[in-house]
Amino acid sequence: MSKMMNVEIRPIRTQTLGCLGLASALLIATVTSATAQLPGTENGEWRYLGGDAGHTRSSTLDQINASNFEDLEVDWIWKSDNFGPNLDYFSRATPIYADGLVYTVATTRRQVIAIDPDTGETVWAFREPETVRFLRSPRRSYGKGVAYAEVNGRGVIYITTPAFFLWALDAKTGRPLENWGAPVPLDDFEQTGVVDLVPELLEDWGQWERWDQGPYDPNYGVPRELGMVTSSAPPIVVNGVVVVLVGHQPSYGQTR
């Protein structure tokens, strides 16, 4: 697994109103021997937000159809009450199903949950340690899901958090992936399995270069006076590349 330590972050920058705009996406290129991506819906699986890499939202399963739909019964209901606060306007995530488990995110804390599809029991849960940038993120209520990929024959769950960290988790245990990412100098953070996505965005940015209020603090991320960056969408993994989408809070007062 040592090959997974090579992580290259490539911001994609956009021009807006004559100024350098905030990256609309980040490409996390991992140098691995990752297997070729499956269509996503083979054997009844649903490995992407839209089913497959093309987001066709189509499955070959035919056991449920118009003739028997009204005979379906609820087998189990999974509730997130014990995983943090919910809101009436909380956007519901789209679960994925891969290698025998269902994966989703829950509550405003965007905890990652693995569920046994046969029983509805929670197999594991992962929660990112709290930071100031998480608490002030405007996208805590809009987690839409996670991404799944097979890397060196091992299932990996990728999650972008409201604080704009990217985590890689072992799909069977929920533990942050070893020998991947870079240490984040914050209490309670794992020393592996995580990437702080903000520093690369600050490089060569005039507003940050003129910032004189101290060095970069991973607890705060982008200084509030300069703007914010977050994400509500799950990453997309295709051909060994993790694409991280970026969200903003519309504001005339922000610089980026």
Secondary structure, DSSP 4 states (H G I P E B T S, - for coil): -GGGG-EEEEEEEEEETTEEEEEEEEEEEE-S-PPPPP-S-GGG-B-BTTBSTT--------SS-TTTGGG---------GGGS---TTPPPP--EEETTEEEEEETTTTEEEEE-TTT--EEEEE-PPP-HHHHT-TTTT-----EEEEETTEEEEEEE-TT-EEEEEETTT-PBPTT-B----STT--SSSEEE-HHHHHTT-HHHHT--S-S--TTT-S-TTT---B--SPPEEETTEEEEE-B----TT---
